[in-house]
Amino acid sequence: MVASRNSKPPELRIPEAVAVVLATAEVSPAQSLCVALSGGVDSTVLLHALACLRGALRFELSAAHVHHGLSPNADAWLEFCRQQCALLDIPLHVFHVEVARDHPGGLEAAAREARHAALAQLRCDWLALGHQLDDQAETLLFRLLRGTGVRGAGAMAPVERGWPGRLRPLLGLWRSDIVAYAEAFGLAWVEDESNEDPRFSRNLIRHQVMPSITRAFPGAVPALARASENFREADGLLGELAAIDRAGCGGHPMGLAPLLALSDERLRNLLRWQVREMGLEAPARVRLVEAVRQLREAAGRPLYLKLGGVACCAYRGRVWLEPEMGDDAPDTVQPWQGEAELAWNGGVVRFEPVRGAGLSRAALTAAGELALCARWAGLSLRPGPGRPPRTFKNLCQEAGIPTWLRPRLPVLRVDGRAAWIAEIGVAAELLCGSGEEGVLPVWRR
């Protein structure tokens, strides 16, 4: 929420605003908060305000500093953070990181990725960040200039749940209020000289673009922050719509016919939402447009379309998303000597002990060669007692296994013959008898 300027002095207004965000997040006693402490005025003020509140709210408080090594002053900033934490009796976690100088997104993006990777190692309930109102306006403008969608235009939220959750207690406050708070309490802070370098996009926006905008539109900063709130609300509604559409298409996997009955816009929204539900970055719009086009033109034919980290799959009237597979099928042969699991094509094959099901443990113990491998020429398997052997192709067709997955299926070979094929089952001659100890291979891809 965007805070309005009122008559209360910053030394009262800021603790109140921080407490409101903590209450919204339902931060409870004994939960752990860690402040991402750069030493700048924002994170320094946040650390001080939280230190003042911890006695009453009884949360655990710590700080984390990421040492990028990009500035000749980096060691001095670390020492400053150590001193501030010592004064407030707050433990400090320090991360030394290497920043890639050849990052395709530039040094700014490389430093941000290294910082996020370091902070992801923290074991806390909440990571508290010092972003404020001016940061929010600059972030929205920066993302809009890069052609962001509704999710990106939502910029930053004061509370993001997860592990750890993220808190931005200063997000509704002006930068000038934060500086006034620091001055009121006599707080020192460090100034990163790179924040003045106009070669970095965000600095250009902060020092040149935003001042020009605010001269023409004095209310631009809070207006942009309100716009971010509206975009976040719209993104939440689009997520609810996607969940409704997925349920209407049959869940997972989805039915092709009801999926294609959706408009292109709803179909793209559904695919984008599902990718995010998988914990991955949403594909670029052009890729989603192409995915929808190919789904409509495939007319029920098999489809495996890479979207970048995830693939859109269609087979026999079903559509689903799955992590993208490599271009090469596995060609290794892995001897199995009774291990609980073996790695296979980015996943694992687990050998689970069972009784009265799966492969006969006695038969496996008596065998000479046990190995996990891919299909081979002439591969066949008898899927059940009294049934004739079936070729690998026929077995896959009967099981509804799409063509692109077949070369990657793990096969347990026992003395030169297929004993088990993932997604299909075990050979009849090696089936475990009733009450007998067995082994059930399970492929988790």
Secondary structure, DSSP 8 states (H G I E B T S, - for coil): ------SS-HHHHHHHHHHHHHHHTT--TT-EEEEE--SSHHHHHHHHHHHHHHHHH--EEEEEEEE---STTHHHHHHHHHHHHHHTT--EEEEE----TT-TT-HHHHHHHHHHHHHTT---SEEE----HHHHHHHHHHHHHTT--HHHHT---SEE-SSSEEE-TTTTS-HHHHHHHHHHTT------GGGG-TTSHHHHIIIIIHHHHHHH-TTHHHHHHHHHHHHHHHHHHHHHHHHHHHHHTTSSSEEHHHHHTS-HHHHHHHHHHHHHHTTS----HHHHHHHHHHHHHHTT--EEEE-SSEEEEEETTEEEEEE---SS-----EE-SS-SEEEETTEEEEEEEEESSSEEHHHHHH-S-EEEE---TT-EE--STT---EEHHHHHHHHT--TTTGGG--EEEETTEEEEETTTEE-GGGB--TT-EEEEEEEE-
